[in-house]
Amino acid sequence: MTDYNLLFESGDTYYDSAYAMDISQDRALQELANHGVTTNEGIVEFYEDMGDKESYPAQKVLEWLGY
């Protein structure tokens, strides 16, 4: 059994706040833009690495961004 209270208490970073969350492709692209990935080359690289999907694990997107 997972101790969710412990996860929330220790989840004080942006990365931790994305624990066990999926985000839509549109939201992932917003996150990329918020972190300066706005060129076609950067977006293509994201798709090459992460795939062209309807949704992504939020922490995986943040890891791709260098968190």
C-alpha positions in Angstrom: 0.0 0.0 0.0 1.4 3.4 -0.9 1.6 6.0 1.8 0.1 9.0 -0.1 0.4 11.3 2.8 4.2 10.8 2.7 4.2 11.5 -1.0 2.3 14.7 -0.7 4.3 15.9 2.3 7.6 15.3 0.5 6.3 16.6 -2.9 7.5 20.1 -2.5 9.3 20.4 -5.9 7.8 21.0 -9.3 9.0 17.5 -10.4 7.4 15.9 -7.3 4.1 17.6 -8.0 3.9 15.8 -11.3 4.0 12.3 -9.6 1.7 9.8 -11.2 0.1 12.4 -13.5 -0.5 12.1 -17.2 -0.8 15.3 -19.3 -2.2 15.8 -22.7 0.0 16.4 -25.7 -1.2 20.0 -25.8 -0.2 20.4 -22.1 3.2 18.8 -22.8 3.8 21.3 -25.6 2.8 24.1 -23.3 5.3 22.8 -20.8 8.0 22.7 -23.4 7.2 26.3 -24.5 7.3 27.4 -20.8 10.8 26.0 -20.7 12.0 27.6 -23.9 11.5 24.8 -26.3 9.7 26.6 -29.1 11.5 25.8 -32.3 10.4 23.1 -34.7 13.7 21.3 -34.2 13.1 21.2 -30.4 9.5 19.9 -30.8 10.6 17.3 -33.4 13.3 16.2 -31.0 10.7 15.8 -28.2 8.5 13.7 -30.5 11.5 11.6 -31.6 12.4 10.9 -28.0 9.0 10.7 -26.4 6.7 9.6 -29.3 3.7 11.3 -30.8 1.1 10.4 -28.2 -2.2 11.7 -26.9 -0.8 11.9 -23.4 2.5 11.6 -21.5 3.6 10.9 -18.0 4.2 14.4 -16.5 7.4 13.4 -14.8 8.8 11.9 -18.0 8.2 15.3 -19.8 10.0 17.1 -16.9 12.9 14.6 -17.1 13.1 15.3 -20.8 13.4 19.0 -20.0 16.2 18.2 -17.6 14.6 18.0 -14.2 
